[in-house]
Structure formats: structure tokens, C-alpha cells
Amino acid sequence: MQGHRASPLRRTVAVVGAGAAGALVALQLCGAAVRRRSALDLVLIDPAPEAGRGIAYATTDPRHLLNVPAGHMSCHPDDPGHFLRWLRGHGASEASAADFVARHRYGSYLADTLGRAIVEAHGTVTVSRLRTRATGLRWRGPTARLELADGGTVDADGVVLATGPNPSSVTGWAAPALRASDRLIVDPWAPGALDPLLAEGRTDDVLLVGTGLTAVDVALRLGRPGRTVHALSRGGRLPQPHALTPLPAVACPEDLHGLPLTGLRAGIRRHISQVLRTHGDWRPAFDGLRPLTARLWGALSVEERAAFLEQDSSLWNVHRHRMPPATAEAVARMCRMRRLRPYAGRITAVRTGPDTRVGPDARVGRVGRFGPVTVTVALAGDGGTRELSVGWVVNCTGPDPLLRDAADPLWRGLLDTGGAVPGPLGMGVATDEGRLRDAGGRAVRPLWTLGAPRRGELWETTAVPEIRVQAEAVATAVLDHLATLAPAPHVIRKRPCDGSGLALSTQDEAAAAYRLGLDRLLTVRAGAASAFRRAAALDPGFALAHAALALLDHECGADALGALAGARRAARDRADARERSWVEAVACRVEGTGADKALLRHLDDWPGDLLALAATVPGLAFSGVHDRGGSAVLRVLEQTRAAHQEHWFPTSLLAFLRQEEGRYEEAAMLAEQALAAEPASGNALHALAHADYARGLHRAGRERVDQWLGSRPEYGGAHRGHFAWHAALHDLALGDEAAVRRRWATRLAPTQVRGAGALIDTCSLAWRIRLAGGRQSAPSVDDVLEAVPPDLLERPPTAFLALHAALALAAADSVPGLRRLHAHARGSGGVRRQVVAPLCDALEYAVEERWGEAADELERILPAVRTVGGSDVQREVVEETLLYALIAAGRHEAARARLEARPDRRPSPYDRTRPASPPPTHPGR
């Protein structure tokens, strides 16, 4: 084979190992290289037929499940929902974050995700796959030369050793007679190793040495009627199960860092005891320690680490590394049937018998090596001894942590020549944040590792949640190193702008797509998301395109974390100060952490940022917290109007603010001013629609919306549906039931409106129709709810969406749905607990025609409904429901008093006729 050499204009990185760790590094290198526009040749070296599987995910046994829920198994540390989205897009539409998925499926996910990353990086990254082993490494100046088992070589500017755990080879516990016997399976994961035990008709008993997760996997595979699987370890403990209904992790309140081992033990016990008392489960305490484990381990002395391994590691592992509930149930069933028998003890003697097999299975000339094995076990405590007669002994003690004992010639060569040195206690190797240290303690060679070889330094480093973080850090370090080798010549190039004069860190074609998306967003036209998506596809390193998608996804109630992760990666790799500021402001909005302050701070620094203004003003003006945002919103609007010389967009937003303040005439004047400057401005028309409704201009307002929509066919989807909803409110106020029904069928049907729009507009209108005409006159919302994602309906991310989800469930007469939403709202705390949960109770009473109770509950929460956010006209539906309940309960005077206070606020012909009599039919069942 010819040696693989780098192009003189490109840099080469070799990744040795293409299992989970290698695949994670490779996909991070592909993504980061594209974002940085760094030309790269990537060489993956591994004999396995498919990248991404390694040992752990190559199993095809459906009983072998992930030991971590799907929600924690994303290959991207900054996008926790990535694996779940993949599952739902690959035949598991009902998959949830709490599911424990077959390990083989996870291998498919890694392979598919890496494949997609390679395709998306085409043109910037070339990927070569060498199906052989790396057997040695020599340096030629700064260049690494990897020697391959097939005789070839690879020259690389950087090397990542992603070799995974060592195969099981620890057999010091085995007597010489057993080590010499072919009845000992040293590595149960070696291809074909268990085939003799799985042969048809074989039922001879088996002894597993080890009782951890490896033993569980092997026991599930070998268990069959007539066979007993014995499992032996010092503690005899099987892994604990995960909870059927997991609780969130609970962080330790104590600062445990720097404590000696004795103090660390005591602090952890206190933490676990407190969590157990508070939550009734110890698991959240262990999960809360996970982010601290590496730091705590690193602070222990070598002697303390050795003591932990000897005295504490077994107990830690059985609680920390748990079985999926389904696996635990299968194991418990095997134990009850006595097909699996765990023991605490140690092997003291072994006798092997002659091979009594005949026929083609017998091996002539090997007498004594294939016969049954009698194992004497000294049981822990005062259990005495026990003899076990088994056909096979399987080593399930797990990977060998000592790389010096490894069979891998690459690692042995590095350790023998001083290119690498053992890590603490001889486990793994010593590194500087993943970069290998040499015999002199220096980390100067472009040579990195991750995962199992860092066990001595990190202790827990073999699970995907830890490896994916290391993979991202290693990819960043590798590309940073390559950038120092031959810095690109500095070329002064004028950057494109966003249409308002602000520079964009991207190329012209992506900038044009971004400007189209921004224009459509500002004018409230359909197609903004697709334009931003095209910009991100044209330039994956364009942070603002990803951030705009994250913002739109969040506003419509979709999962925005994937787009946000893309924005953060791009901002880290290539963005200016304004773009980084905006990405973090969007992150605060999506994650619900100080969004208002971050947005306002960004606009203080960059008042000309129209996209930031579009996100900030409606969010603050309709946030439901009106004692903090008014002056801030007005200030940023004045700043932006000055920066853009009375631009129509900030003028339309000012119209929104004025109508929310009750200054309806001024709001209408500003909206008409913005429409005159930009007739396509949906924002201006939207503000005018609010002002018309509040002023009681129902006929003129309806005509204005209809004429505008008729002249603007490009307004489609949710935007068109929302304008139709405004017109429908005018229809209801005029008592024009036929017009409402026509509008429902043509503009608000499920084929027209989906997702959050179906909740906010279509379902809330259905409930209002019931309130106006009774249950019999209201359209069914069953088809509408089919267009709403289940998570959005039962686990909405905001209080505003939760309020509308409650209305949708009430319109569908779904008492069970209301109860599930009630439980979610109570568990979410804040406004959802204070307003949405009792609203669910009130609507349940309404559906069941318990009008007095409904009215009492609604009167109690009505003053706080403002805090859910949105506009007055959107929240008004709660008061409408209260009025209906009062009338239906016979409390006409209370209803009349409320209605008499409304004309000054919102004149309506319908309100003038409503108190005359109780409703003819009820909107309940």
C-alpha cells in the first residue's frame, strides 16, 4: 500500500479508531473545520466494517440496551435533543427522552450522524477510511508517521488516538490450569467468543467472573432453560436499576473539592441521605455528582485514589452505572427462576476435567483442555466454601485499565519509547487536557487521546456524555494547532451587510439568503425560516443564520436547542463581537435565563440591529410583566428609530407598544404611518388590528384585514391564519356566526395552520365560538389537534402556550388532557403553577358543566392572567369564559357588572345583548 501523504495546501489529521470516540472526534472535526473554513484531510484508521459502533454498539442483541436514557445520549454536548430527534425521524416517532434504546440503534445513529457530517463538509474536508490497524508511530520533525498493519503509512500533522477501552484481559484471578484451558473466555466481546456456549442444545452451566454491566449483558445472552449462570465478584452486587420515572439530578450543596477521601466519603453520604429524605430516591444524588466526579478524583492523592479503588469503587459502580428498568426486570426474573445466581467471594481452586465429547465437536489430542471446570469459591463473610461445576468460565471483569499490559502494539510502542507515560496508578496515560505527555512531562507533540486512555486522570471517562465533551475539546485543540503551522495570509475583504448597514461574517450568497429571511420576518411574511435555513446551509459557520432559526423555533414552541447549538458553535469559531452578543442574547431567550437584560444590553450596544429589535420589543411588551419593561422598550425603540431615521419597522413596533398601553388612537396613527412607508408591513397591520378591536371598530377593522390579506397572497401559513383570527374576532363581536364559520373553513383549518398557530389561533377561536353560541354550534378541534405536536400540547415550554393548550384541550372536551397539563404546570412552577394549573381546573369544571366552581376559580386567577404574557385580546378569552360561567351559574348581576365595565375598554354589540338571558346551550358536554 502506498503511504498516505497530505496535500501541500491542506493539513492532515489521522484519527486512530473509528468506534464511538473516533466517530465523535471525526464529526466534531468536520463541523468545526467547515465553520472555520479550514481545509482538512481527515484519515480514519480502524479495521471495523462500519464507523461509530466499536465494541459497545456492535451488538445486535435487542436485549442489550443503552444504560443511559436517550435524552442524555446526544453526540453533541450543546444539543441534548439531537439523538431523540434522530430516533423520531428513523421509525421511533413516539420515542421519549426517558427511553432506553437498543445499543445497536445507537451505533446506527453515530454512523449516520458521522456520514451526514462528512457529506456536509464536502469541499472543505476530505475523509479517507483505512480498514486496517495502526501498529506504530514515529516522528519526522513535526509530522507523525503512522505505520499500518497492512504495510502502509500515513503522514499526519495531528493524530488523535481514539482506541477505546482495552479488551478484557485481566485474568490474574485465574489459576494456571484455568488460564491454560480453552474453557476460559477471556474477552466475551471478541467476535465469536461466545458462539460455543450458544450452540444449539448446549445447556452446561457457566461461571461469570464479575457482576457488573458486562456480566449482565453476557448473562442475558447466555441464559436459557436448563442452564444456570453463576456470577462471582468480591461484593457480589449486581448493578442497581434506573428508576421507572426518573427524577432530575440534585446538585450537592456542599463544596466537596479538596476534601481528603474520608471527608469526601462523609460529604457524599450526607448528600445522598438528604436527597433520599427529600425525594424518596437516592439516584438524583448520584446523578448530581456526575459533573463533579473528574474534579473530585483529580484532587485526591495517588494513595487516596488507590484506597478508593480498593474500598469504594465496587459500591460506587453498582449505584453509578445502572441497568435500564427493562434489563433489571429480566435479570430479576432470571434470579427468581434460579437461572442467575450471584455470589460474593473469590476463587480459591480450579480443577479441569477431560473432554468427554465425541464426534466432530471433539478435538483429538487436547484431552484435559476442553472438559468441565470445577471451581472452588470462598464465599464472603462466614459463608464457607462452595464448589461450582461449570462448562465455561467467562471473564466479565471489564476492560484492562493498564495500557502497558495491552496487546495493542501502538500503545506499547509509545510507552516503551517514552512517547507516552502511564497515568495515575498506571491507568491509561498522562495528558494535558487530552494532549499526551512524554517521558519528560511535556505535551508538545500534536498527539491527543480521549475516553478510556484518560481513566487514570478522570476516573469516569468511558460513557458518551463524557466522551462527547472531550471530543469537542480535542477537535478544537487540533484545529487550533493546525492554524499555527501556516497562518493564512491576511486578506482584507469587504464583508456583506444585513440590509441595515451591519456587517455579516459570511459570504455573499449566504448573506443574500439571510437578508431575504430578515425582510420576511420584519414584514411578517411566510418564508423567513426557509431563507434562514438556506443561509445556514450555504455557510454552516454563519452564526446569525443559526441564531435566527433558534429564535423562530422557540417562538413557535418547537425544539430550538439544535439551531442554538449551531449558532454557538459558529459564534465560537467565526463571529464578530455583535454576532457573539446576539447569539448569547438568543440563548438567554431560548433557555429562559435573563433574556430581557441580555436583549436590552445588546440593543444598547447595537441599536441598529433590527432583528434584535424584532425579538426584544414584542417579548417585553407582551411578556406579562408590565412594571419593568415599558420604559426599557420605549428607550430601545427611540434609540433604533434614531439610528434608522424613523424607519417603518420601529414605528410599527411603537404602535404595538402604544395599544398595549391603552393609547389606541396614537397606536392607530403610528401603524398607518408605518403602512404608508411599507405597505407590506404585517407588523404595522397587526398593530392596527389590535387598535381597531380595542376601539370597537369591528366592521372597519374586519374590512381592513380582509382587503389587506386579499392583496397580499404571499402571506401564508401561521401569519395569514393569525390575521384571519383577528378578523374572526370582529365577526364574533358583530354576532356574524356565518362569517366566523366561513373564515374557520378557509383560513384556520388544520391544512392552513399547524403547530403553535393551531393552538394560539384555531383552538382558542373554537373555544370562543362555544362561548358565543354553545357547544352545538362550535366546530370540532379534533383534526386541529392532530396538527399540534404532543409535547406542545401537554408539555408547553411557556406559560402563554400553556394557557392556549388548556383552551385547546377544553375545546376538545379532554378532561384527561387537562389533568396531564395541570400536573405539568404544577411541576414547572412560576406563572404556570400560579395561573395555568388552576385554569386547567376551571376549564375542567366548565367541560363538566360545574359552572359555579368554574366561575369561582376563574375569578380567583383572573387578576394574575396578565402575567402569562401575550396581548390583552389574547388573554381576554379567560374573562370571556368567566362571563359565560357566571351566566350559566345564574349569577346574572355579577356578569352584568363585569360587562358594564367593558364598553369603555372594548365596545362590542355582542356584549350589549349577552346579559339578557342565560346561554341556550352549554359549551360543556
N, C-alpha and C positions, 0 to 999 in steps of 0.2 A: 504493500500500500504506500502511495506517495505521502509525504508529510504534508500536513495542513498548514498553510502559511497565510499570514494576514495580508490583505491588500495594503499597498503603501499609503493609500489615502484613508484607510479605515483602521480601527483598533479591534483587536480580537479578545474576547473573553471566553474561557473554557469553564464549563460547569461539569464537574465530575459527579455523576449520579443524577438520575432523572426520576427518582421517586418523588414523594411529596415535597421534601425540602428542595430538591433540584428544580422541580416544576414551579414552585413558588418563587424561587430566585429568578428563574428564567422569565416568568411573566412580569415580574417587577422590573427586570432589566429592559424588557421590550417596551413596557409602558413609559418608564422614565426616559429611555433613550429617545422615544418619539417626542415626548414633551420638551426635551432639551434640544431636539434636532441634532442628536449626536449619532453619526453614522457608526454602525457597530456590526461586527461579525460575531455571532454567538454560536459556540460549539457545545452540544450536549453529548456527553460520553457515558454510555450505560448500555449493557447488553440486553436489557429488558425489551420485550417487543413493543411496549407502549409506555410513554412517559406519564408520570403522575401517580402510578399505582404503588411502586415499591413493594415491600413485603406486606404492609398493613392493609392495603386496599386492593391487592391482587386476589384475595379470597373470593370465591364465587358462592360460598355457602350463605344462603339467605339468613341463617341464624346468627351470623357474625354481624353485629350491629355496631355503629359508632358508639363510643362510650361518652360522647358529649352531644347535647341536643343540637339540632340543625341550626338553631338561631345563633349558636356560638362557633359555627364551623365555616364561616366565610373565609375565602382565601385572601381577602383584603381587610386589613385591620381597621380601616376607616370606613368600611361599607358593610356593616353587620348583616344586612339583609340579602347580600349577593347570592349565597348558596340557596336560600329559601326561594328567591326569585327564579333561580335556575331550576330547582325542583318543580315549581309550579309551571314552568314552561316546558318541562320534559315529562309530562304524564302524571304528575302528582299535584293536581290543582288544589287539593284540599290540605296540602302539607302545612304544618304549623311550626312555629319556632321551637316548640317543646318536643317535636318528634325525634325519635332515634332511628336514623336511616341505615339501611344496609350499607356496609362498608364498600361493597363493590360499586354502589351508585356514587359514592363519594370519589372513588377513583375515576369514574367516568366524568364527574364534574371537573376534577383537576385537569384531566386530559383535554376536555372540551374547552375549558377556560384558557389553558395554555395555547391550544390551537387557535382560538379566536385572537389572542394577544399577538400571535405570530402573524396572522393574516392582517390585522390592523397595523402592524409595524412594518409591513412590506414597503420597501423603498427606502426605509431608514435602517432597518435591522434585517440582516440575512441570518437564517438559522440552519445549521448543519447538525444532523443527528448521526452519531457514530455508534453503532451497536457492537461495542467491544468494551474492554476494561482498560483503565489507566493503571499501569503497573509501576511506574517510576516517574520522578520529576527531577530535572536538572535545570540549572540556571545558566543562561548565556547572557551575561550582563544583566540588564533589567528584564529580559524576556525569559519566560518559563518555557521549557520544552518538556511536554508530557510524552512519555513512552507508553505505547499501547500494546495490548496482548497480541494483536494481530501483526505486530511488527512496524506499524506506522508511528508517526509522531504528530504532535500538534504544538505549534508555537503560539503563545498567547501573551498578551500584555497584562492580563489579570486572570487569576484562577480561583474558583470557588469549589471547595470540597464539600459536596452535599451528599455524603456517602451513607447517611442514615445510621441506625443502630448497628452494632456488630452482630453477626449471627450468634445464636446461643451456642456457647462452647464451654461454659463453666461446669466442669464435671469433677471438681476436687472432692465432692461429697461421695463420689462413686468408688467402690472398691476396685482394685486392679482386675479382678475376674469379670466384673460388670463392664468396665471400660473396654475389655478385650472381646466382649460379646456383641454380636450383631443384634441382640435383643434390646440394646440401648439405642434409643433415638435421641441423638444429641441436639439436633435442630428440627423441631416439629414443623417449621415453616419452609424447610428446604423442599424444592419440588419433588413430589412423590414420596416424601419421607414417611407418611402415614398410610401409604397405599397397602402394605401388607396387613395392617390392622383393620382396614376397611374392606378386605376381600370378602366375597360372598361366603357366608357360612361361618366366619370366624367369630367366636364369642369368648375367647380367652380373656381373662381379666388383665387389667392394665394398672400400673402404678405411675402416677404423675408426681414428679418431684417439683414442688412449688404449688401454691394455691392462689396465685394472683390472676390477673385477667388473661394471661396466656393459658393458664391451666383451665380456666372457664371455657375459652374458645375450643381447646382440644377436647375437653370433656363433652361439650355439646356435639362435637363432630364424631367422637368415638362411641358415645352412648348408644346402646341397642339392647333389646331383650336378651337375657341370659348372660350379660357381661356386667361385671362390677368394675367401676373406675375408682380406684383409690387415689387420694391426693394427700401428699405429705409436705409439711413445712414446719419450721420451728414453732410458729404460732398457731398453725392450723386454721387460720382465719381466711374465709372467703371474702372477696370484696363486698362492701356494702352496696345496696341498691340506690339508685337515684329515686327521688320522691315521685309519686304519680303526678302530683300537682306541685311543681317546683315553686319555691319562694325566691324573691330577689336576694342577691348576696347582701350581707350585712358587714360593713367595714368595721374593723377593730377600732374601738375608741382610744385605746392606749397606744402610745408610741413604743413599739417593741424594738426598734432598731438600736443596736449596740448593747443589748442585754446579754449577759452570759447565758449559756444553754439552760442552766437551772432557772434563771429568771424568765427566759423565753418560754420554757415549758409552763411555768406558772401563769404567765400572761395569756398564753393561748388557751389554757384550761379555763381561766376566768371568762375569756371572750366566749368560748363555746357554751359554758354554763349559763351566761347571761342571755345569749341568743336562744338557748333551749328553753329557758324560763319564759322569755318574751314571746317567742314564735312557736314553741312546741316542736321544734325541729333543729337538729344540730347542723344540718347541711349548709344553711346560709352562712354560718360562721366560717366553715372551711372555704366556701366559695369567696367570702370576703377577704380571706388571707392570700388568695391566689396572686393578686398584683404585688404583694409584699414578699413573696417567697424567695425570689432570687436575691433581693436586697438583704433579707434576714440571713440567708445562707452565707452570703458573701461576708457578712460581719462576724461570723463565727471563726474561731481559731481552727487550725488544722486538727488539733486534738479534740475540739468540741464537735467538729464535723464527723470525725471518726466515731465518737461516742454516740452521736445521733444515728449514724448508720447502724451501729451495733444494737442500740437500745430502743430507738424510737421509729426507725424507718418502716418497719413492718406495720405497726399500728397506724402510722401516718398514711401509708399507701392504701390500706384497705378502706379508709374513710375518704381519702382524697381522690382516688381513682376508682370510680364506682361503676357498677353494672347498670345497663338500661333496665327499666322495670320488666320488660318482656323477657330479657335474659335472666333476670333474678327469679322470675316466676318459673322458667324452665329449669333452672338449677335447683330451686326449692323442690320442684316436683321430682327431679332425679334423686334428691336426698331422701324425700319421703318414701320413695319406692326402693331405697337402699341400692340404687344403681350408681350413686356417687357417695363416697364415704371419705370425708376429710379427717385428717389426723394431725395432731401437734406432736412433733417428736423429731427423731433423727435416725438415719440408717446406721446400724452397728455391724451388720454382717450380710454377706450376699453369697448364695450358692447357685451355681448354674447346673442344669441337668442336661442329659444327652438329648439330641434331636430325635424324636420318635416318628417324625413324618416319613411317609413313603410316597412313591410316585414322583411325578415331575417336580413337585414342590421341594423335595428333599435335596440336600446338597451333599453328595458323597465326599468324604474326606474332610468334613468340617464338624465332626461329632463333638458335642460339648459347647459349640458356639451358638447353636440355634435352639437349644432346649429351654424349658420353662426356667424361671428365675425365682428363687425363694429369698425373700428379703426379710431380715430381722430388724424390727423397728423398736427403739427405746422410746416409749411414749412420755410426753412431758409430765412433770409433777410426779405423782406416785402411781402412774398408770401402768408400770411394769413394762413388759415387752410383748410384742406381737409378731407372729410370722405371717407374711403375705406371700402366697404363691401366685405369681402372675406370668403372663406370657410375654409382656413387654414392659419396659421402663422408659418413660418419656421425660426428657429434661425440659421442665417448664419454668426454670429459674429466671428466664428473661435474658436480654442482651448482655453481653460482656462489656462492662464499662471501661476495661483496661485496654486501650488501643495497642499497647506494646505487645499484648498477647494475641492480637488479631491476626487472622490469616491473610488480611489484605496487604499485599506487598508494597502498595503505595504508602500506606501509613507506616509500615515497618521501616521502609527506607528513609522516610522523613525523620522518624525518631532516631534511627541509627546514625544518621549523618548530622544531627543537630539542627535540621531544618524545622523541626518541631520539638517541643518538650512536653512531657506529661503535665496534666493539670493537677489540681489538689488531690491528694490521696491516690495519685496515679490514674485518676479517672479522666478520660478524654485528654484534651491538650490545653495548653495555656494560650490565651489570646488577649489582644487589646481590643475589646468590643468586636470580637469576631475575627480580627486580623491576627494570624498566627505569630507567636513569639518564637524566636530561635534560641539556640543554646546560650546566647549572650543576653537573653531577656529583651531583645529588641523586636519590634514589629515593623520591619522596614520593607519586607518583600510584599509584592502585590498578591498575597495569598490569604484567602479568607475561608472560614468554615462556619457552620451553623448547625443547630439541632443537637443530636446526641453527642458529638465530639465536644460540646461545651458543658457536659453534665457536671464535671468537677467544679466548674466555676458557678454554674447557675442552679444545680440540683434538678429542677424541673424544666426540661427543655426539649421534650420529645413529642409534645402534643401540638396540634395545629395552631391553637390560639397563641402559643409562644413562638412557634417557628415562623408564622407569617409576619410577626413584628421583626424578627431577626432578618427575614428575607428582604423586607423593605429597607432595613438599615444597611444590609450588606450591598444591595443594589445601588443605593445612594453613595456608599463609600467607594465602590468600584468605579462608578461613573465620575465621581469627584477626582479619583486618582487618574483616570484616563485624561481628564481635562487638563491636568498639569503636565502631561507628556508633550503635547504640542498644542499650545493655546491657539485657538482660531484667530486669524488676523482680524483686527478691529475694522469693521466696515460701517461707515456712517450711512444709515439708510432711513429715509423718512418713513415714519410709521403711519398707517392709515388711521382715520378718526371715526368716531361713532356717530357723526352727523351733527353733533353739537360742539365739535371742536376738541373733544377729549381723545387723546391718543390711545390706540389699542395695540396690545402686544400680540400681534398675529400678522398673517399675510393678507393680501388684498381680497382674495376670493372669500375667505372666511369672514373678513370684516364686512363685505357686502351682504353676506347672509345675516350677519349679526345686526346690521343697520335695518334690514328688512324686518327682522323679528322685533327690534325696538320700536319701529314705526307701527307695526301691527299691535303691539302691546299698548302703546300710548293712545292709539285711536280705538282700542278695544275691538279689534278685528280678529277673526279666526286666522290661524296660521302662524302665530308668534312662536309656539313651541316647536313646530316643524322647522321654522327658519333657524332658531337657535340650535336645534339638533343638527341641522346641516352644517352650521358653523363649527360645532364641536367635532363633527365627523371629518370635516376638511382639515381641522387643526386640533388634534386631541390635547394639545398643550395650551389651548386658548381658555384661560381661567374664566373670563366673563361669560362665555357661552355656557359653560357648565353651571355657573352660578345662577344664570337666568333660568335655566331648566330646573334647578333645585327650587328656586323661588316659585315658579309656576306649579311644579308638582306639589309643593307644600300648600299653596293657596287653594288647590282643588282637592286637597285631602289625600293625595297619593303619597307613596313612599318616596321621599326626596333625598334619602341618605346616599343613594348611588350617585346621583348627579352632584351632590355636595362633596362626596369623596373625590370625584373627578376634579371639581373646582379647587379643592385644597391641594391635591397633588400638583395640578398645573400651576397654582399660585406659588407653591414652594419651588418649582423647577424654573418657572419663567413668568414673571409678572412685575409690574412696577408698584410703587407704593400705593397709588389709588386703587389698583386692582386687588392688591392684597387686603387693603382695608375693606373693600366692598365684599370680598369673599368671606371675610370673618364676620361682617355685619349680616350677611345672608345666613351664615352658620348659626349666629345667635338667634335669628328668626326661626330657623328650622328646628333648632334644638331647644328653643324656649328659654334661653339664658341671657337676660339683659338685652333683648333685641332693641328696645326703644332707645336706650342710651347709645348703643353701637351705631344704629342708623343715624341718629342725630349728630353724633360725633363725626361720622363720615361726611354728612352734608355740611357740617361746619367747615371741614377742610376742603371739600369739593362741591360747592353749591351749584355748579353747573351740571351735576350728574342727574340726568332726567330719569334714568331707570331707578336710581336710589330714591328719588322723589316719589316715583310711582309706587314704590313699596312702602315708603315711610308714612306719607300723609294719610291714605285711607286706613292703614293699620293703626295709626294713633287716633285719628278722628273717630273711627268705629271700633276702638279697642274695648269699649265698655268702661274705661277708667277716665272719666271726663274732668277730674280735678287736677290732672297732672299734664295732659297733653295739649290743651288748647293753645297756650301761649307759645309752646315749643313748635307746634305745627305752623302757627302763624309766622313765627320768626323764620323758619326754613323756607316757607313759601315766599316771603318777602325777599329773602336772600336770592332764591332761584329766579324769581321774576326780574330782579335787578340784573342778575348775571345773564339772563336771556332777553332782556329788553321787552318785557311784557309778553313773553311767549304765550301762545294759546293754551299750552298744557298746564303750566302752573295756575293760569287763570281759571281753567276748568276745575282744578283741584280746590282752589279757593271758593268756587261756587259750592262744592260739596261741603266744605267746612262751614260756610255761612248757613246753608239749610239745616245742618246738624245743630247749629246754634239757635235755630228758630228765626233767622233773618231771611225769610223766604223771598221777599221782593228783591233784596240785594243779590241773593243767590241766583234768581232767575235772570237778572240783568247781566251778571258775570258769565253765566252759562251761554246766554245769547251772544255776548261779546266773543267768547271763545269759538262758538259755532260760526260766527261771521268770518273769523280768521281761518278756521279749518272746518269746513262743513262736514268732513268725515269723522270729526271727533266724537267717538262714542262716549268718552268721559264727560264731555260737555252736555250731550243729550241726556246722559244718565242723571247728572245733577239737576237738569231741568225737569226730568220726570219726577224726581223726588219733590222738587219745589211745587210743581203743579198739583201733585197729590195732596201735599200738606195744605195748599191754599184752596183746595176743593174745586179746582178747575178740571173736573173729570171729563167732560165732553171735549174741551180743547186739548187737554193733555193726552187723551186717547187718540185723537185725530193726529196730533203732532207725532206721537210714537209710530203710528201706523204709516203715515206719509214718509217718515224718515226711513223706516225699515223697507218700505216699498221701493225707495230709490236707491237702496244700498244692498244689493243681493250678495255682496261679498261678506256680509256679516252673517256667519253661520254658527252652528253648534250652540254651545252654552251661552255665548254672548247674545245671540239672537233670541234664545229662549228666555234670558233674563229680561230683555226689553219687552218680550211678549208677556212676561209675568207682570211687569209694571202696567201694561195696557189692560191685562185681565183684572187688576185691582180697580182700575177705573170702571170696568164693566160691572164688577160686583157693587161698587159704590152707587152705580146708576141703577142697580137692580136688573141688569140686562143679562139674564141667565143664558139665553140663546147665544149671545156673543161670547160668553165665557166658554161655553161648550165648543163652539167653533174654534176658538183660539187654542183650547186644550188639544183638540184633534190635529190641528195643523202646525202648531208651533211648539207644543210642550209634551208631545207623545214620546215614548221611550226611544223611537227611532231618531228623534231630534235632539234629545237631551240625555246625557248619561253622567254617571259618577256623581260628584258633589252637586252639580247643577240639578240633577234629578231630585236630590234631597231638598236643596235650598229653594228651588222654584216649583217644580212639578208637584212634589208631595205636599209641600206647605199649602199650595193652591188647592189641592184636593181637600185638605182639611178645612180650609176657609169656605169652600163650596158647601161642605157639610154644614158648617156653622150658619151659612146663609139659607140653605134650603132643606136641610135634613139629610139623613143617611141615604134615603132612596134616590135623591137627585144627584148624589156625588159619584163621580167616575171611580172605577176601581184602580187601585195603585199597584195591584199585583205585578202587572207587566213592567211597571216603572221600577219596582224594587229589584227585578231581575237585572236591571242595568246598573245597580249600585253594588260595589264590592262589599262582601260580608263584613270585612274589617271596618269599613267606613260606617256601616250601619250599626254595628254592635260595639265597636271599639274606636269611636271617632277621636281624632287627635286634638281637637279644640272644643271649647265649651260651645262656641257658635254652631259648629257642625253637630255637636251632641244634641243641642236643642232641636235642630231640624230633623235629626234622626228620630227623636222622640215623637215629633209630629208625624213623620212617615209611618212609624210603627202604629201610632194611634189610628191613622187613616186606613191602615191595613187590618185593624181590629186585632193586633197581635199583642195580647197580654203577656205571653211568654217572652216575646222580644223586648217589651218594655221592662220586664223584670231583669232580663240579662243586661240591658243598658243601664238600669238602675244600679246593679251590682258594679258594673264598670265605672260609673260615675262616682259612686261612693269610694271606690278604691283609688280613684285618680286624685281625690282631694280638691282643694281650692274651690273655684267657681262651679265646677262640675258637681262637686259634692253638695255645695250650698244651694244651687239652683236647679241643675239638671236632674239630680236624683229625686227631689220632691216633685219636680214637674212630671217625671215618669209616674209617680204615684197618682198625681192629679189626673193625668191622662188615662191611667188605668181605671180610675173611678168613673171618668167620662165614658169610656168604652163600655163599662158595666152599668151605665146609667145611674150611678150613685152620685146624683148631682149636688147634693148638699155638701158631701165630703169633698167633691171636686172643687166646689166654689171656695170652701174654707182653705184648702191647700193652696189654691191659686191666689187668693187674696193675701195669704201669708208671704208668698215668694215674689209677688208682682213688683214690689219696690226694688228688688235685687236683680230683676231680669236684665236691667241695663248693663250689668257687669259681664254678660256673656259676649258683648260686642255686637257688631253689625249696626244697621241703621234703625231709626225709630220705626219705620214702616215694616221692617222685617220682624222686629220684636213685638209689634202691635198684635200679632196673632195670639199671643198669650192673653192679652186683655180681651180680645175677641172671644176666646174660649171661656174666660171668666164671665163675660156678659151672657153668653149662651147658658152657662151653668146656673147663673143667678136666676135667669128667666125660667129655665126648666125646673128649678127647685122651688119656683113660686115666690121668689124674693124680688118682686117687680119694682118696689120702691128703691131698693139698693141698685138695681140695674138702671132705673131711670135717673138716679142721682149721678151715676157714672156717665151716662150718655149725655146728660145736660152739660157736663163739663167739657165735652169733646168738640162742639162746633167751632169754638174759637181756635182750637188746635188743628182740627181736620174736618171741615164741613162735609157732610155726606147725606144725600137724600135717603139712603138706606137707613142711616141712624135715626132719622126722624120718624120712620114708620115702625122700627123694630120694637119699641116698648109696648105697642098696642095690645099684644097678646102673646102667650107662650108659643114656642115654635110648634108647627104642625106635626113634625116627626123629629125624633131624636137622632143625633149623629152617632149614638152608641149602637149596640147590637139590637 
